Amino acid sequence: MIRLLNTLRVYLLGFASTVYHAAIIVGSTTFKTRNADRICFHGPRNWCRSLLWSAGVRVELEGLEHLDPPRPAVLVCNHESWYDVFALAGKLPVDYRFVGKKELARIPLFGPAWIASGHIPIDRSNRKAAIDSLRRAGEIMRRDNAVVVMFPEGTRSSDGTLLPFKKGAFVLALETGVPVIPIGVSGGRRIMPKGSMLVRPGTMRVHIGAPIEVDGLTVQDRDQLVEKARLAVERLRADASMVTDGSDEPRI
């Protein structure tokens, strides 16, 4: 009963926060206000932080030194829960763009604000369209000195097992010559696992690894890069998970 009431509170507050932030983002970009860029930078962060706060989720980050100084990069992360997205989008201290499935753009309120903020939809069923989306991501990285965040598993893992990585993120890194930065996230599956609508409070751990440089590599080396990054993400996720003591709640 307590979890159900907590979930209801999260959804009500989340809806109100989504309406508020989406309206500001879409309005500022539609009417090209002077502070539109600032709103598109801070709006998604504030929205995600409000979702974390309403659910009682605390995020602990380790390895922020690997994002300093800020430079273009492709960030690749494991994916177990929607709260992985909220943790990264709410707490990463860099200019970022998420690459996500095109269906996200169709969500009322959220979708138009997501697109207006510069995030990149990708059609995974259409290879040419997917390639065009990745090229656009590369242009944004170079233009804005931004990082692109991708979940190379392509979907959330239902049991925590790291799924095979798709190659798009790594081809993007190789074609643009930017490093791949692996990230391991733990705790999201306890908060909101795939297939569940219930939300519970908890602590998430985000471990950011050292950049994997691509100097001297070509697109023909993509499989090697995929494997190296996957091993790094697996290790970082395992390190982040070690804060647990076998119970449902992490040690802090």
C-alpha positions as CSV (number, residue, x, y, z in Angstrom):
1,M,0.0,0.0,0.0
2,I,2.8,2.4,0.9
3,R,4.6,1.7,-2.4
4,L,1.3,2.3,-4.3
5,L,0.8,5.6,-2.6
6,N,4.4,6.6,-3.3
7,T,3.9,5.7,-7.0
8,L,0.7,7.7,-7.2
9,R,2.5,10.7,-5.8
10,V,5.4,10.3,-8.2
11,Y,3.0,10.1,-11.2
12,L,1.0,13.2,-10.1
13,L,4.1,15.3,-9.4
14,G,5.8,14.0,-12.6
15,F,2.8,15.0,-14.7
16,A,2.7,18.5,-13.3
17,S,6.5,18.8,-13.7
18,T,6.3,17.6,-17.3
19,V,3.6,20.1,-18.2
20,Y,5.4,22.9,-16.6
21,H,8.9,22.3,-18.1
22,A,7.6,21.2,-21.5
23,A,5.5,24.3,-21.8
24,I,8.5,26.6,-21.0
25,I,10.8,24.7,-23.4
26,V,8.4,24.6,-26.3
27,G,7.3,28.2,-25.8
28,S,10.8,29.6,-25.6
29,T,11.9,27.8,-28.7
30,T,8.7,28.5,-30.7
31,F,8.9,32.2,-30.0
32,K,12.7,32.3,-30.0
33,T,13.1,34.1,-26.7
34,R,16.5,35.5,-25.7
35,N,17.0,32.8,-23.1
36,A,15.8,29.9,-25.2
37,D,19.2,28.2,-25.2
38,R,19.5,28.5,-21.5
39,I,16.0,27.1,-20.9
40,C,16.8,24.1,-23.2
41,F,20.0,23.5,-21.2
42,H,18.5,23.7,-17.7
43,G,14.9,22.6,-18.4
44,P,15.6,18.9,-19.0
45,R,17.9,18.8,-16.0
46,N,15.4,20.4,-13.7
47,W,12.6,18.1,-15.0
48,C,14.7,15.0,-14.3
49,R,15.8,16.2,-10.9
50,S,12.1,16.8,-10.0
51,L,11.3,13.2,-11.0
52,L,14.2,11.9,-8.9
53,W,13.2,14.0,-5.9
54,S,9.5,13.0,-6.1
55,A,10.4,9.3,-6.1
56,G,12.9,9.7,-3.2
57,V,15.8,8.7,-5.4
58,R,19.4,9.8,-4.6
59,V,22.1,9.7,-7.2
60,E,25.8,9.2,-6.3
61,L,28.3,9.8,-9.1
62,E,31.9,8.7,-9.3
63,G,34.5,9.4,-12.0
64,L,33.4,13.0,-12.9
65,E,37.1,13.8,-13.5
66,H,36.7,11.8,-16.8
67,L,34.3,14.5,-18.0
68,D,36.7,17.4,-17.2
69,P,37.6,19.3,-19.3
70,P,34.4,19.1,-21.3
71,R,34.9,17.9,-24.8
72,P,32.8,16.0,-27.5
73,A,32.4,12.3,-26.7
74,V,30.0,9.4,-27.0
75,L,28.8,8.3,-23.6
76,V,27.6,4.6,-23.6
77,C,25.7,3.2,-20.6
78,N,23.9,0.1,-19.5
79,H,20.2,0.3,-19.3
80,E,17.9,-1.3,-16.7
81,S,15.3,1.3,-15.9
82,W,13.8,4.6,-17.0
83,Y,15.5,6.0,-14.0
84,D,18.9,5.5,-15.7
85,V,17.9,8.2,-18.0
86,F,16.6,10.5,-15.3
87,A,19.8,10.0,-13.2
88,L,22.1,10.8,-16.2
89,A,20.0,13.7,-17.5
90,G,19.6,15.2,-14.1
91,K,23.1,14.9,-12.8
92,L,25.7,14.9,-15.7
93,P,27.5,18.3,-15.5
94,V,28.1,18.6,-19.2
95,D,26.1,19.7,-22.3
96,Y,24.5,16.5,-23.5
97,R,22.2,15.2,-26.2
98,F,20.4,11.9,-25.9
99,V,19.8,9.6,-28.8
100,G,16.6,7.7,-28.3
101,K,14.0,5.7,-30.3
102,K,11.8,7.8,-32.5
103,E,8.6,6.8,-30.6
104,L,9.7,9.1,-27.8
105,A,9.1,12.1,-30.0
106,R,5.4,11.1,-30.2
107,I,4.7,11.3,-26.5
108,P,2.4,14.2,-25.7
109,L,4.0,17.1,-24.0
110,F,7.3,15.3,-23.5
111,G,8.0,14.6,-27.2
112,P,7.9,18.2,-28.5
113,A,10.0,19.4,-25.6
114,W,12.5,16.6,-26.1
115,I,13.0,17.5,-29.8
116,A,13.0,21.3,-29.0
117,S,15.9,20.7,-26.5
118,G,18.0,19.2,-29.3
119,H,17.8,15.5,-28.5
120,I,17.9,13.1,-31.4
121,P,15.3,10.5,-32.4
122,I,16.5,7.5,-34.3
123,D,14.5,5.1,-36.4
124,R,16.0,1.7,-35.7
125,S,13.8,0.0,-38.3
126,N,15.2,2.2,-41.1
127,R,19.0,1.9,-41.6
128,K,19.3,5.0,-43.8
129,A,17.3,7.1,-41.4
130,A,19.3,5.8,-38.5
131,I,22.6,6.7,-40.2
132,D,21.3,10.2,-41.0
133,S,20.4,10.6,-37.3
134,L,23.8,9.6,-36.2
135,R,25.4,12.0,-38.6
136,R,23.2,14.8,-37.2
137,A,24.5,13.7,-33.7
138,G,28.0,14.1,-34.9
139,E,27.3,17.6,-36.3
140,I,25.8,18.6,-32.9
141,M,28.8,17.3,-31.0
142,R,31.2,19.3,-33.1
143,R,29.1,22.5,-33.2
144,D,28.2,22.6,-29.5
145,N,31.2,20.8,-28.0
146,A,28.6,18.4,-26.5
147,V,28.5,14.8,-25.5
148,V,26.0,12.3,-27.0
149,V,24.5,9.8,-24.7
150,M,23.5,6.4,-26.0
151,F,22.3,3.1,-24.5
152,P,23.9,0.6,-26.9
153,E,21.8,-2.3,-25.6
154,G,18.9,-0.7,-27.4
155,T,16.4,-1.6,-24.7
156,R,16.2,-2.0,-21.0
157,S,17.4,-5.3,-19.5
158,S,14.7,-7.1,-17.6
159,D,17.0,-9.0,-15.3
160,G,20.1,-6.9,-15.1
161,T,22.1,-9.0,-17.5
162,L,24.1,-6.8,-19.9
163,L,22.7,-7.3,-23.4
164,P,24.7,-7.4,-26.6
165,F,25.7,-3.9,-27.8
166,K,24.5,-2.4,-31.1
167,K,27.2,-0.7,-33.2
168,G,25.8,2.7,-33.9
169,A,27.3,4.5,-31.0
170,F,30.8,3.2,-31.9
171,V,30.5,3.9,-35.6
172,L,29.6,7.5,-34.6
173,A,32.7,7.8,-32.4
174,L,35.0,6.3,-35.1
175,E,33.6,8.6,-37.8
176,T,33.8,11.7,-35.7
177,G,37.1,10.8,-34.0
178,V,35.8,11.4,-30.5
179,P,36.4,9.1,-27.5
180,V,33.9,6.6,-26.1
181,I,33.2,7.1,-22.4
182,P,31.8,4.1,-20.6
183,I,29.3,4.5,-17.8
184,G,27.9,1.8,-15.4
185,V,24.7,2.5,-13.6
186,S,23.3,0.5,-10.7
187,G,20.1,0.8,-8.6
188,G,17.6,1.7,-11.2
189,R,16.1,-1.8,-11.5
190,R,15.3,-1.7,-7.8
191,I,13.5,1.6,-8.2
192,M,11.5,0.8,-11.3
193,P,12.3,-2.4,-13.2
194,K,11.3,-3.0,-16.8
195,G,7.6,-4.0,-17.0
196,S,6.6,-2.5,-13.7
197,M,4.7,0.7,-13.2
198,L,5.5,0.9,-9.5
199,V,8.2,3.2,-8.2
200,R,10.1,2.9,-4.9
201,P,12.7,5.1,-3.3
202,G,16.4,4.2,-3.3
203,T,19.9,5.1,-4.2
204,M,21.5,4.9,-7.7
205,R,25.2,4.8,-8.4
206,V,26.7,6.2,-11.6
207,H,30.3,5.2,-12.3
208,I,32.0,7.0,-15.2
209,G,35.0,5.3,-16.7
210,A,38.1,6.6,-18.4
211,P,37.7,7.7,-22.0
212,I,38.5,5.1,-24.7
213,E,40.4,7.0,-27.3
214,V,39.8,6.1,-31.0
215,D,43.0,7.6,-32.5
216,G,44.4,5.4,-35.2
217,L,41.2,3.3,-35.4
218,T,38.9,3.1,-38.4
219,V,35.3,1.9,-38.9
220,Q,36.7,-1.5,-39.7
221,D,37.8,-1.6,-36.0
222,R,34.3,-1.2,-34.7
223,D,33.9,-4.7,-33.3
224,Q,37.1,-4.3,-31.3
225,L,35.8,-1.0,-29.9
226,V,32.4,-2.5,-29.1
227,E,33.9,-5.3,-27.1
228,K,36.3,-3.0,-25.3
229,A,33.5,-0.6,-24.3
230,R,31.2,-3.4,-23.3
231,L,33.8,-4.9,-20.9
232,A,34.4,-1.5,-19.4
233,V,30.6,-0.9,-18.9
234,E,30.3,-4.3,-17.3
235,R,33.1,-3.6,-14.9
236,L,31.8,-0.2,-14.0
237,R,28.3,-1.6,-13.4
238,A,29.7,-4.3,-11.2
239,D,31.7,-1.7,-9.2
240,A,28.6,0.4,-8.8
241,S,26.6,-2.7,-7.7
242,M,29.1,-3.5,-4.9
243,V,27.5,-0.9,-2.7
244,T,24.6,-3.4,-2.1
245,D,24.8,-5.9,0.7
246,G,22.3,-8.4,-0.8
247,S,19.2,-6.6,0.5
248,D,16.9,-4.4,-1.5
249,E,18.4,-1.2,-0.2
250,P,22.0,-0.1,-1.1
251,R,24.5,0.7,1.6
252,I,25.4,4.3,1.7
